[in-house]
Amino acid sequence: MHPEARLFITQPDAEINIVISQMFHSGPLLQDLVLGASLYFPPIFKAFLLGLFIWLLIHHLLRDRIYSGEIWHPALMDLSLFVISICGALLLIVNE
């Protein structure tokens, strides 16, 4: 580590390494989904599927309002709801 960098960092190197290892540790939070020997689904796949179902429910409830003309661009509204649903599903899976 550069000697001048010590002026700004107040934690010892061991504590910094622990923080960095915790930051990049995936651990048991999101486990891979493996079906058989050849089908592998990354952990985000479960969040995508759950987000799709959440989006379908929200879209069904708000469809009339979205396409009534109140919203300037309905496709962008649908897309933003879909992205928010996937993010919410990922939070649900991680915080189990």
GIVENWO-V158359 format. One line per field, one symbol per residue. ss: DSSP state (@ for helix, = for strand, . for the rest). phi: phi as a letter, one per 20 degrees, with the letter a starting at -180 (. if undefined). A space follows every 50 residues. Layout:
ss: ???
phi: ???
//
This chain:
ss: ..@@@@@.....@@@@@@@@@@@.........===...===.@@@@@@@@ @@@@@@@@@@@@@@@@.......@@@@@@@@@@@@@@@@@@@@@..
phi: .ffffffeeeefgffffffffffdeelefcefdcdmdcdcdfgfffffff fffffffffffdgfffeeofefcfffffffffffffffffffffef
//
